[in-house]
């Protein structure tokens, strides 16, 4: 089951994937969403890790 914050996190990451770009503000927002409810579910654990991998392999470019 995906929590409300997990779905919000997925939506923000999906936008970055579609744009192939993530700004510093969006990057910070992604990590704030994962932590905002004080509980990290499986989705909130997995998505940021995958997101970091996409930045590392240049699938998503991080820009100011």
N, C-alpha and C positions, 0 to 999 in steps of 0.2 A: 504494500500500500504506500502510495506517495503522499506525503504531508503537503499542506498548503505551501509552506516555505520551500519544500523540495520541488514542487511544481513551479514556483516562482523562479527558483534557481535554474531549473531546466529551461524555462522560457528565455531568461537573460543569456544563458550560454548558447542556446539555439540561435538567438539573434546574432551573437558574435560569430558563430560558425557561418551563418548565411552571409554576413558582411565580410568575412575573412579578416576582420580587424576588431581589436578591442582597445578602447581608450583606457588610460589610467583610472579614470573615474568609474568606468564599467568594471574594470578588474577589481577595484576595491569594493564595488557594490556586490559583486559575485561572492566575495568572501564574507562580507557583512550579512548577506542573506543567509548564508550557511550557518552563521553563528547567532542570528537575531533572536531565535526562540529559546536559546540555551540548551537545545537538544539537537544532536547531530544524528540523523537517521542514515540508513544505508545509501540512499540517493545522495544525500548531502556529503557523504564521505567519498563516493565514487566519482561524482561529476567534477568536482574541483581537480581531482587527480588526473582525470582524462583531459580536462581543460588545460592543465599545465603541460601535459604531453603534447597537445596540439600547438601550444605556443612554442615549445621546445623544437618540434619538428617543422615549424614554420607554416603549419596549416592555417593558423591564425596569427596575424601580425599584431604585436602590441605597439601602440602609438601613444604619444602624449595627449 
